[in-house]
Amino acid sequence: MDGNGRWAKERGKERIYGHFEGVESVRAVMEAGVEWKIPYISFFAFSEENWGRPEAEVSALMDLMGRAMLQELDTFNAHDVRFMVLGNRDRLSEALKADIDQVTAATAGNRGLTMILFLSYSGQWDILQAAEKMAHDLINHPGQAVRPEDLSRHLVTAGIPDPDLLIRTSGEKRISNYLLWQTAYTEFVFTDTLWPDFRREAFRQALEEFASRDRRFGKIK
């Protein structure tokens, strides 16, 4: 969800103003996903590298995310949305972790759209922590053959389908350490639209472009 800071700067506002407006785009995309019966939508909200940003901005972002989760709880339940947060929780505050746990538990029984917020996440970190867990398995079962699915079941996304489509906003054309293992055959859509302007119509256009793709997964159709 890139471009919040630039969106705010273009309007003579502080960067955090763009993050507030970005929350509205999250809501718009989520509600469209519910209507269009998309089973999973994930949002890359904060990477491990983002901890290197100015302390004031990081603090404001964490506060915003905690408050937004709680404020949206009734909306999640009204739309039958299951809410999840995935990433490295070690650097999150106890207050934010409590907010995450509260909203996760309150929506755990919902069976519509699963909304995943990737927070303090890094694809490299995810692969490393999965490899470490797999190494312990191999110590207990020496000589066992290793398959790709053995690592997949130790990733934080275990039990969640690999993404079909990744949308990158604001004109950037890189993966930025996001779901490195899981996006092996994901389709990419790049748009110049800044995230605060990415609403229902922009989402629909990205889905239409995805629908026009010929997905062969390395095989011949």
N, C-alpha and C positions, 0 to 999 in steps of 0.2 A: 504494500500500500504506500507507494512512493509519491512524493511531491507536496506533502503537507506544508513543509517549511517554505518552499518556493511559492505556493499558493498564497500564503499569508504575506510574504515579502512583497508580492505584486500588489497587495492591497494596503501596504504600509503598516501591517500589523506584526506583532510578535509571533514567533514560530508556533507557540503553543496554541494560538488562535486557529491555525491550520489543523492542528491535531483535534481540536474540539469539532471543527467542521467535518473532519474525516470520520468521526463517530457516526455522523448522519449518513455518510456513504455506506458504512458497515450495515446500518439498519436498513437502508434501501436495498442493498444487495441481498441481505438475509431474507427480507420480506418477499423479494422477487423469487428467490430460491425456494421458499415455501410454496408460493403460488405455482411455480413451474415444476414442483415435485422433484427437485434436485436432492439426492440423499445426503450428500456431504459438501460443505463449503468450508474452506480453511482460510484464515487471514494471518499473514505474517506481520505481527504487530511490533515485535521488538527482538532484534538479534542479539547474540552475545557480544558482537562487536559494538552494538549501540551503547553499551555501558561506558564507552570511551567518550561519549558526548558530554557537553557541559553539565555539571551536577544539577544545576537548577532545572534544566530541561528534562533530565532523566527523572528527577523527583516529581515534577509536574505531570509527566507522562504516566508514571506509576500511580499517582493519585487519581488521574483521569480514568485509567483503566479499571481501578478498583471501584470507583463510583459508577462508572458506566455499566459494569457487570450487574451491580445491585439494582440500578435504576431500570435495567432491561429485564429483570427477572420475571415480572408479570407478563411482559411481552413474549418472552421465551415460552412460558407455560401456556399462554393464550394461543400460540401458534404451534404447540407441540414440539418445540425445538429442544434438543438435547445439547447442552453446553459443555465443552471440554477445553482445558488449557494444557498444552504440551510444551515441554522445554526443560531447561535446567533450573530447578526451583531454588538451588542453594543460595543464590544472591538476592532472592526476593524477600521483602520484609515479612515479618510474621503477620502483620495486619492484612497485607495483600494476599498472602497464602490462605488466611482465614476467609477472606471474601471469595476467593476462587473455590475453596472447599464448600462454602455455603451454597453458591450458585450451582456448582456441579452436582451436589447432592439433591438440591431442590428440583433439578431437571432430569435426573438420571432415569426416571421412568418414562420420559417422553419418547415417542416413536416416529416422529416426523423427521425433519431435517436435523442432521448433526452438525453443529457449528463448532469449529475448532479454532481456538486462538493460540497461535504459536508465540510464546513469550519467553524471552531469554533463551532463544533457540539458535543452534548452529548445526548445519548438516554434518560437518566434520566431527563435532562433539557427539552427535547422535551415533555416528558410525563407530567412533572410538569406544563409547560406553557399551554399545552392543557387542563389539569385538571382545571387550574385556569379559562380559558375561558369557559369551560363547567359549572363550578360553577356559573358563572355570568348568563349563560343561565337558569340554574335551579332556580336561585333567581327570574328571570323574569317569569318563568313558573313552580311554585311550584307543586309538586306531579307528575311531568312528569317522566315516566319510563326512566331509563338510560340503553343504549345498547352499546356494543363495538363500533359500527359504529359512535356513538355520540362523543366518544373521538377521533376516527380516523379522523374525519373531522376537528378537531382542531390541529392536528399535522402539522408540516411544510411540510409533504409529502401529504397533502390532495389533492386528485385528481390524485395521482400517484399510480400505482399498487404496492402492496407489492412485495418485491424481491423474485424471484424464486430461485436464486442461490447467495450465498455469498462465495467469494474466499478470503482466508487468506494466504498471502505469508510469506516466511522466516521461516517457521517451527513453528510459534506461533500457539497455539490452544486455543484461547479465543476470545470473541466477542468484548472486549474493549469498552463497552458502546456505541455500534453502533446499531441504529435502533432496540432498545430492543422490542418495541411493534410490529413493522412491520415484524420482522423475526420469528414470532411464528411458521410458517410452512415452513420456508426457508430451502433449502438444503445447506449444507456446504461442501466445498472442501478445504482441507488444503494442501499446497505445501511447500516444503523446498526451493523453488526458491526464491531468494531475488528479491524485486520488480524491480530494474534496469535491471534484466535479464528476467523479465516476459514479453515476447513479443508474437507475433502472435501464434507461435506453442504451447507455454505453455497455452495460452488462449484456443486454440482449444482442447487441452487435457482435460482441466477442463470442457469444455462444453460436451465433449464425456462422461466423467464420470457422469456428471449430467444427460445426456440423458439415461444412463443405470439404473438410480434410479427408484424404484417403489413408486410413490407418492400417498398416500392414504388419507392424511389429517385427520388421526384419524378414518377413516372409513374402511370397508372391501371392497376389490376390487371385 
